[in-house]
Amino acid sequence: MSEDRATLGRFEKYLTLWVVLSMFIGFLLGRFFPWLGLWLESLQVGEVSIPMGICLFLLMYPTMVNIELKEIVKAAKSPEPTVITLIGNWVVAPALMALLARIFLSSYPEYAAGAILLGIAPCTGMVLFWVLLAGGDVAKGVVITAINALSTLILYTPLATLYLGIGGIPIPIAPIARSVILFVGLPLILGQASRKLLIEKKGEKWFRDTFRPLLGNIAAVSLLATIVILFSLKGEVIVNQPFLIGLISVPILMHFFIMATVFYLVPWLLGFDYRDAATIAFISSGTQFEVAIATATLVFGVDSGAALATVVGPLWEVPSMLSFVKIVSKTKQRLFINR
């Protein structure tokens, strides 16, 4: 993959402003047009929201087009980033979230349970977009997220049982499979096929100078649409329960920034280059909220405090990730100048 960082076209310069505006628009739509949220929720196939699925696919497709298959093969031969990320995802992240939930949500056991379910669900899809935007190694990201998906099938249930202290927690096979197929596998296959075809027909220069910028704009619009949909779905909840939403947000936000910071600095201390450090940081700190939401709903019920807590996670996903993209971009030259 090209070393020059992929961009979001004309949207990137003021992306933070666009994100805040999208959050505000989504919130207003959910608050004053609650029927819109109900209508959007009704557009589902199984547990997959069709509008969200389309937006996430259009977000991931440009990410996958920018990868060369040979880079994925090469990345698979470098296990160190994968090992560090797995330690972060399965050893540090669950213990940290359990500690934060105990500190901030001890009076609300169901909310604490939802936060813990988020903390033990490593991200396997959208995080690759943030790796790309930060200039990380997306090829290694694909390898790591694939291993994350497989390890989730093995480790998610026993860790949830351990930290929640309850039995009967199902293995979340369906949401993991859907997430990997729809938002990693399919975009990767179509992205590589279209990349090969377009370069053969139009040439490398046209692909780099014309098609990639177009994809950047598509990704940006998809990202903003995702935010509008998320906040329009939850606008009424935010208004009706602002204190609880704020309280649940504290451990979720602290968990993200602690994980991201620690697993950005650890690779730096170990001598990794910037691309590896950024990749490890984002994948170690991301959460697969679809798995957490599905598990909380099945175990505690759709109207439970645990289900509500898992819904808070996605609301902060984009602002948190975008903030950390800016942090790593600003510290890149200072920390990795000789690497």
MOLINHU-V602461 format. One record per residue. N is the residue number from 1. SS is DSSP state (H for helix, E for strand, - for the rest). PSI is psi in radians with two decimals (* if undefined). Layout:
# MOLINHU-V602461
n->N ss->SS psi->PSI
n->N ss->SS psi->PSI
This chain:
# MOLINHU-V602461
n->1 ss->- psi->2.53
n->2 ss->- psi->2.48
n->3 ss->- psi->-0.47
n->4 ss->- psi->2.38
n->5 ss->- psi->2.38
n->6 ss->- psi->2.61
n->7 ss->- psi->3.05
n->8 ss->- psi->0.58
n->9 ss->H psi->-2.45
n->10 ss->H psi->-0.25
n->11 ss->H psi->-0.34
n->12 ss->H psi->-0.66
n->13 ss->H psi->-0.70
n->14 ss->H psi->0.65
n->15 ss->H psi->-0.69
n->16 ss->H psi->-0.77
n->17 ss->H psi->-0.75
n->18 ss->H psi->-0.72
n->19 ss->H psi->-0.82
n->20 ss->H psi->-0.74
n->21 ss->H psi->-0.71
n->22 ss->H psi->-0.69
n->23 ss->H psi->-0.77
n->24 ss->H psi->-0.77
n->25 ss->H psi->-0.80
n->26 ss->H psi->-0.74
n->27 ss->H psi->-0.80
n->28 ss->H psi->-0.70
n->29 ss->H psi->-0.78
n->30 ss->H psi->-0.56
n->31 ss->H psi->-0.80
n->32 ss->H psi->-0.23
n->33 ss->- psi->1.13
n->34 ss->H psi->-0.43
n->35 ss->H psi->-0.47
n->36 ss->H psi->-0.74
n->37 ss->H psi->-0.72
n->38 ss->H psi->-0.70
n->39 ss->H psi->-0.76
n->40 ss->H psi->-0.68
n->41 ss->H psi->-0.49
n->42 ss->H psi->-0.31
n->43 ss->- psi->1.34
n->44 ss->E psi->2.60
n->45 ss->E psi->1.94
n->46 ss->- psi->-2.13
n->47 ss->- psi->0.18
n->48 ss->E psi->2.12
n->49 ss->E psi->2.16
n->50 ss->H psi->-0.85
n->51 ss->H psi->-0.76
n->52 ss->H psi->-0.70
n->53 ss->H psi->-0.76
n->54 ss->H psi->-0.80
n->55 ss->H psi->-0.78
n->56 ss->H psi->-0.64
n->57 ss->H psi->-0.80
n->58 ss->H psi->-0.34
n->59 ss->H psi->-0.67
n->60 ss->H psi->-0.52
n->61 ss->H psi->-0.87
n->62 ss->H psi->-0.58
n->63 ss->H psi->-0.78
n->64 ss->H psi->-0.49
n->65 ss->H psi->-0.53
n->66 ss->- psi->-0.07
n->67 ss->- psi->2.48
n->68 ss->- psi->2.36
n->69 ss->H psi->-0.62
n->70 ss->H psi->-0.48
n->71 ss->H psi->-0.60
n->72 ss->H psi->-0.75
n->73 ss->H psi->-0.76
n->74 ss->H psi->-0.72
n->75 ss->H psi->-0.61
n->76 ss->H psi->-0.35
n->77 ss->- psi->0.05
n->78 ss->- psi->1.54
n->79 ss->- psi->-0.26
n->80 ss->H psi->-0.85
n->81 ss->H psi->-0.62
n->82 ss->H psi->-0.76
n->83 ss->H psi->-0.80
n->84 ss->H psi->-0.73
n->85 ss->H psi->-0.71
n->86 ss->H psi->-0.67
n->87 ss->H psi->-0.76
n->88 ss->H psi->-0.83
n->89 ss->H psi->-0.68
n->90 ss->H psi->-0.26
n->91 ss->H psi->-0.96
n->92 ss->H psi->-0.86
n->93 ss->H psi->-0.85
n->94 ss->H psi->-0.76
n->95 ss->H psi->-0.70
n->96 ss->H psi->-0.79
n->97 ss->H psi->-0.66
n->98 ss->H psi->-0.70
n->99 ss->H psi->-0.82
n->100 ss->H psi->-0.68
n->101 ss->H psi->-0.67
n->102 ss->H psi->-0.66
n->103 ss->H psi->-0.81
n->104 ss->H psi->-0.37
n->105 ss->- psi->0.43
n->106 ss->- psi->-0.47
n->107 ss->- psi->-0.08
n->108 ss->- psi->1.36
n->109 ss->H psi->-0.60
n->110 ss->H psi->-0.68
n->111 ss->H psi->-0.68
n->112 ss->H psi->-0.72
n->113 ss->H psi->-0.75
n->114 ss->H psi->-0.74
n->115 ss->H psi->-0.71
n->116 ss->H psi->-0.70
n->117 ss->H psi->-0.61
n->118 ss->H psi->-0.72
n->119 ss->H psi->-0.36
n->120 ss->- psi->0.33
n->121 ss->- psi->1.59
n->122 ss->E psi->2.51
n->123 ss->- psi->2.48
n->124 ss->- psi->0.15
n->125 ss->- psi->-1.51
n->126 ss->- psi->-0.41
n->127 ss->H psi->-0.48
n->128 ss->H psi->-0.53
n->129 ss->H psi->-0.74
n->130 ss->H psi->-0.60
n->131 ss->H psi->-0.78
n->132 ss->H psi->-0.82
n->133 ss->H psi->-0.58
n->134 ss->- psi->-0.10
n->135 ss->- psi->0.44
n->136 ss->- psi->-2.98
n->137 ss->- psi->1.71
n->138 ss->H psi->-0.60
n->139 ss->H psi->-0.80
n->140 ss->H psi->-0.60
n->141 ss->H psi->-0.70
n->142 ss->H psi->-0.78
n->143 ss->H psi->-0.81
n->144 ss->H psi->-0.76
n->145 ss->H psi->-0.56
n->146 ss->H psi->-0.75
n->147 ss->H psi->-0.65
n->148 ss->H psi->-0.76
n->149 ss->H psi->-0.78
n->150 ss->H psi->-0.73
n->151 ss->H psi->-0.48
n->152 ss->H psi->-0.67
n->153 ss->H psi->-0.55
n->154 ss->H psi->-0.71
n->155 ss->H psi->-0.39
n->156 ss->H psi->-0.85
n->157 ss->H psi->-0.86
n->158 ss->H psi->-0.62
n->159 ss->H psi->-0.68
n->160 ss->H psi->-0.73
n->161 ss->H psi->-0.74
n->162 ss->H psi->-0.87
n->163 ss->H psi->-0.43
n->164 ss->H psi->-0.36
n->165 ss->- psi->0.43
n->166 ss->- psi->2.74
n->167 ss->- psi->-3.11
n->168 ss->- psi->0.29
n->169 ss->- psi->2.16
n->170 ss->- psi->2.70
n->171 ss->- psi->2.11
n->172 ss->- psi->1.09
n->173 ss->H psi->-0.84
n->174 ss->H psi->-0.90
n->175 ss->H psi->-0.59
n->176 ss->H psi->-0.82
n->177 ss->H psi->-0.78
n->178 ss->H psi->-0.80
n->179 ss->H psi->-0.80
n->180 ss->H psi->-0.76
n->181 ss->H psi->-0.86
n->182 ss->H psi->-0.63
n->183 ss->H psi->-0.01
n->184 ss->H psi->-1.02
n->185 ss->H psi->-0.96
n->186 ss->H psi->-0.84
n->187 ss->H psi->-0.61
n->188 ss->H psi->-0.81
n->189 ss->H psi->-0.88
n->190 ss->H psi->-0.64
n->191 ss->H psi->-0.78
n->192 ss->H psi->-0.67
n->193 ss->H psi->-0.81
n->194 ss->H psi->-0.61
n->195 ss->H psi->-0.86
n->196 ss->H psi->-0.79
n->197 ss->H psi->-0.80
n->198 ss->H psi->-0.67
n->199 ss->H psi->-0.68
n->200 ss->H psi->-0.69
n->201 ss->H psi->-0.70
n->202 ss->H psi->-0.37
n->203 ss->- psi->2.75
n->204 ss->H psi->-0.69
n->205 ss->H psi->-0.77
n->206 ss->H psi->-0.72
n->207 ss->H psi->-0.77
n->208 ss->H psi->-0.74
n->209 ss->H psi->-0.41
n->210 ss->H psi->-0.88
n->211 ss->H psi->-0.74
n->212 ss->H psi->-0.78
n->213 ss->H psi->-0.63
n->214 ss->H psi->-0.76
n->215 ss->H psi->-0.59
n->216 ss->H psi->-0.74
n->217 ss->H psi->-0.69
n->218 ss->H psi->-0.77
n->219 ss->H psi->-0.72
n->220 ss->H psi->-0.80
n->221 ss->H psi->-0.70
n->222 ss->H psi->-0.71
n->223 ss->H psi->-0.83
n->224 ss->H psi->-0.66
n->225 ss->H psi->-0.67
n->226 ss->H psi->-0.76
n->227 ss->H psi->-0.79
n->228 ss->H psi->-0.78
n->229 ss->H psi->-0.82
n->230 ss->H psi->-0.83
n->231 ss->H psi->-0.47
n->232 ss->H psi->-0.55
n->233 ss->H psi->-0.55
n->234 ss->H psi->0.18
n->235 ss->H psi->-0.74
n->236 ss->H psi->-0.67
n->237 ss->H psi->-0.73
n->238 ss->H psi->-0.72
n->239 ss->H psi->-0.74
n->240 ss->H psi->-0.51
n->241 ss->- psi->0.98
n->242 ss->H psi->-0.64
n->243 ss->H psi->-0.82
n->244 ss->H psi->-0.70
n->245 ss->H psi->-0.76
n->246 ss->H psi->-0.73
n->247 ss->H psi->-0.79
n->248 ss->H psi->-0.56
n->249 ss->H psi->-0.51
n->250 ss->H psi->-0.99
n->251 ss->H psi->-0.57
n->252 ss->H psi->-0.80
n->253 ss->H psi->-0.73
n->254 ss->H psi->-0.72
n->255 ss->H psi->-0.82
n->256 ss->H psi->-0.91
n->257 ss->H psi->-0.55
n->258 ss->H psi->-0.84
n->259 ss->H psi->-0.82
n->260 ss->H psi->-0.75
n->261 ss->H psi->-0.84
n->262 ss->H psi->-0.78
n->263 ss->H psi->0.15
n->264 ss->H psi->-0.68
n->265 ss->H psi->-0.59
n->266 ss->H psi->-0.87
n->267 ss->H psi->-0.62
n->268 ss->H psi->-0.79
n->269 ss->H psi->-0.53
n->270 ss->- psi->-0.03
n->271 ss->- psi->0.21
n->272 ss->- psi->2.76
n->273 ss->- psi->3.05
n->274 ss->H psi->-0.76
n->275 ss->H psi->-0.73
n->276 ss->H psi->-0.75
n->277 ss->H psi->-0.76
n->278 ss->H psi->-0.74
n->279 ss->H psi->-0.84
n->280 ss->H psi->-0.75
n->281 ss->H psi->-0.82
n->282 ss->H psi->-0.71
n->283 ss->H psi->-0.57
n->284 ss->H psi->-0.52
n->285 ss->H psi->-0.28
n->286 ss->- psi->2.71
n->287 ss->E psi->2.57
n->288 ss->- psi->1.55
n->289 ss->H psi->-0.42
n->290 ss->H psi->-0.73
n->291 ss->H psi->-0.78
n->292 ss->H psi->-0.76
n->293 ss->H psi->-0.79
n->294 ss->H psi->-0.75
n->295 ss->H psi->-0.78
n->296 ss->H psi->-0.69
n->297 ss->H psi->-0.74
n->298 ss->H psi->-0.70
n->299 ss->H psi->-0.76
n->300 ss->H psi->-0.31
n->301 ss->- psi->2.67
n->302 ss->- psi->-0.51
n->303 ss->- psi->0.26
n->304 ss->- psi->2.84
n->305 ss->H psi->-0.58
n->306 ss->H psi->-0.75
n->307 ss->H psi->-0.71
n->308 ss->H psi->-0.74
n->309 ss->H psi->-0.69
n->310 ss->H psi->-0.45
n->311 ss->H psi->-0.47
n->312 ss->H psi->-0.57
n->313 ss->H psi->-0.93
n->314 ss->H psi->-0.51
n->315 ss->H psi->-0.55
n->316 ss->H psi->-0.10
n->317 ss->H psi->-0.95
n->318 ss->H psi->-0.87
n->319 ss->H psi->-0.69
n->320 ss->H psi->-0.86
n->321 ss->H psi->-0.75
n->322 ss->H psi->-0.72
n->323 ss->H psi->-0.72
n->324 ss->H psi->-0.51
n->325 ss->H psi->-0.77
n->326 ss->H psi->-0.66
n->327 ss->H psi->-0.85
n->328 ss->H psi->-0.58
n->329 ss->H psi->-0.64
n->330 ss->H psi->-0.46
n->331 ss->H psi->-0.11
n->332 ss->H psi->-0.91
n->333 ss->H psi->-0.63
n->334 ss->H psi->-0.74
n->335 ss->H psi->-0.53
n->336 ss->- psi->0.48
n->337 ss->- psi->-0.57
n->338 ss->- psi->0.33
n->339 ss->- psi->*
